[in-house]
Structures are given as C-alpha cells and as structure tokens.
Amino acid sequence: MTHAEEVDRSEADLFDAVSIGETMVAFVSRDDSPRYLAVPAGAESNVAVGMARLGCRTRWVSRLGDDPLGRFVEESIAAGGVDVAAVRDGARPTGVMTKHVTGSETAAQYYRSESAARALSVDDLGRMGPARWIHVTGITPALSASAAQLVTAVVERRSGHDGRVAFDVNHRPALWPDAATASGVLLALARRADVVFIGDDEANTLFGTSESSALAALLLLGDDQELVLKRGADRASVITNDGEVSEPALPAAVVDATGAGDAFAAGYLAGSCFGWPRQARLRLGHLMGSRVVGVLDDMAPPFSNAERDALSPAELSARWADAAGSAADRLDRR
C-alpha cells in the first residue's frame, strides 16, 4: 500500500492541512548576477505546497494585494497543488522582499509594512474549511494586532475547527520590538498547540535553553502534545512526555537554507496524515529539507509520481541505512 492510499479520505471535503499566513514575492539574486528570480515566499504556503507535493490535500488562507504580484503569488501556490483561499485587497499591496545569496550567506530586505496580509484577522477564519491540521506560525502574530488575534483564536480552538494545531515558532527578530516580547507571545501560543516546531537557535534566543527536558517542561502541558526540536544540519527530535525520538539529517549540498524548516514541517505533518510512526515522520521531514536547501526557491522541488508513490517508512529506512553506511566508509578511509 502506498502512502497516498493510507490517507483516509472518508470525508471528501476534509483537507489534510489548512495553513494561514502571509506570502510575499521574493526577488532572489545570487553572487554577482544582475538578474533576480521572482518566487513566492511564505512559511505557511511553503508548508501547504510541500504537503501537496507529497500527495496531501491542502488549503492556504491569506490576504493579497489586488495587484500583479498578488496574482503571481496566487497562481504560483495554486500551481503547487494547493487550494488558495485568499482575499484581494485593493487598498494594500502584496508584500515584497529581496534576497541576495553569496556563498553560505543570505541577506534579506523586507517591504511589507503596509502589506495586505497585515490586515489578517479572525474574519479570515471563515475560509479555513474542515481539516486534520491547522498550521500557523510565529510570524503572523508579529504582523499586527488583528493577525495576532487570529492565531490566538486558532490555538485556543475559538475558530470553529476541530483539527489539530501545528505551530512553528519561526522567530523573526526584525518583526518584534525585542526578544522578551516575542518570548512571551510565542510561549503562550506554543503551549496551546498539539505539535510545536522550534529550532535550537530559536529556543536559546527565546527561552534560554535548547536542552530537551527543559523545553519539554516549559512547552508540553498536555499528554498528547509533541515538540519537534530541529538542530540544523545535525538532527531533529520528537519530544513528548513519554520520551524522545531522534533522527540524523541527510547530508545535502546547500545553495540556500531558506525554507528548510518549512519543508521539514511539511514532511513531518504529511507523515502524520499517512499514519506513519514518529521516526518515519522525522525522516520525511529531513528528506524534504534536504531537497529545498539545494535550490534558490523557498519550496522543495516536486517529486515525480514514481518517486512520491515509492515513499514509505521502509523506503526511508533503507535510505538512512545507506547514508549511515556511506558515512562509515568515509571515516574508514581517513
């Protein structure tokens, strides 16, 4: 049985995931090139597209300017297999950013202070639809008071949905007045989510620790919550009140690391929809992350149908065994 067949679609209108948040247009350049590549850039839409490319049914909810860039974003995300539920705002523009990649360094500049997505509010929750997962991030509450109220309504289950909540901390220092303010808001939201994604660097900045047991004590208030702790190119762990499961990352050549965390979340949540065990979910997250860091786009390249249909816990286990064997061979040759 393939992973796609494992997904129970007994309710035809049920989405595997609905994600809510801003997507901008990123103009990306590399090294000394005078040319820019335009790509959609948004953590939440990245997750929706990533999951869709794995065979999940997803929707993205947002606000865009009624402008050519807004049409570009909408068409690009829809082309990734996502159901787009975005309101067009004639008074506010679509957000824009520039990104310049030089070697291993990425410099970004944002032009979003008056963007349409800053008007996101609880009124937008009516476009969610029923879903297994509602995915939100710590970027959205930093955009505006009304956007913060939207995310709070989602994690507090006041939005009328009965899906599980996935919350990616996604700390963006430039959007917050200081780390203390961000820490207070993001901690309260994370504690109400069913699954929390956080990087070790974010955990150290916001909460003063990236130690598993300390973070679990801080964030896991319910018996069925999961904390997914990402340790960069090293490994990732799922921490629950029952213990911890860890998996090393796959080796990958890095062109631009932007979007790696979103791709990881997409793989992990898709694995959950497939009913896979935690170890396989982590591996699928790592696989997605390894694909996106090799391109300038913020989203992982699509799989062929054959590649996607072959994905399974057993197939991923074989990949990890091969990677471990290759690493051992390299050590033996030293």
Secondary structure, DSSP 8 states (H G I E B T S, - for coil): --HHHHS---STT-EEEEEE---EEEEEEETT-S--EEEEE-HHHHHHHHHHHTT--EEEEEEEESSHHHHHHHHHHHHTT-EEEEEEESSS---EEEEEEETTEEEEEEE-TT-GGGG--GGGGGG--SEEEEEEESSGGGT-HHHHHHHHHHHTT-SS--SEEEEE----GGGSS-HHHHHHHHHHHHTT-SEEEEEHHHHHHHHS---HHHHHHHH--STT-EEEEEETTTEEEEEETTEEEEEE------S--TTHHHHHHHHHHHHHHTT--HHHHHHHHHHHHHHHTTSSSSS-----HHHHHH--HHHHHHHHHHHHHHHHHHHHT-
